[in-house]
Amino acid sequence: MITVNVNNTRHTLPSQSSLQDLLTQLDISYKGIAVAVNNEIISKNEWSNRALAEGENVLVIRATQGG
């Protein structure tokens, strides 16, 4: 098991989890979001390949509409 911080909240995941696994486990819709790991933006097509490690910081940003 590993622990990562998602928007300043700790979450525990199975070892070998990808960024996509994390988003699925947290039931976060893939639509309209950007994701950074340790302050590095990860493109959507890399989410399934980006393995997470103990203590990493994940930031999920939701796009909003406004005027």
N, C-alpha and C positions, 0 to 999 in steps of 0.2 A: 504494500500500500504506500501511496505517496500523498502528501498534503500540499495543495497549492492555494494561493490567495486569489480570489476572483472578486474584483471590485472591493477589495479590503475585507473580504469574508473568507475564512478558511473552509476548504472543502477537501475531503478525503476521496481518493480514487484508487482503483486497482493499478498496480505497476503496469508499465507499458501502455498507458492510456494516451490517446492522441487528443489534440485540441478539439476535434470533432466529437470524440467520445465524451469529453467534458460538457460541451454544449448540449449534447443529447441527454446526458444524465441530469443536467439542470433544467431541461425542458425549455431551452432558449431557442426561439425561432431564428433560423439562419437569415431570414429576410430583413433587410434594412439595418444590419449591424456591421460594425468594424471591430476587429479583435487585435489586441497587441499583447505580446508576451515579453515581459522585461523591457517595456518601452519600445519594442520593435513591432511594427504593423505586420501581420501575417495575412497574405492574400487568401481569399476564400478557397481557391483551388489547392492550397497547401495545408488546409486544416486537418485533413485525414492523415497527412504524412508527418505533421509536426508533433513529435512525442513530447510529453510533459515530464519534467523532472521535479524532484523534491524541492519545495520552497519557491518555485517560480511564481511570479506575479502576472496575473492575467487581467486585462482590462477589456470589458465589453462595453462598447459605445453604441447606443441606439440612435439612428437617424430620426429627427423629428421634423414635422412640417410646421411652417409658421409664416408669418408675413410681417 
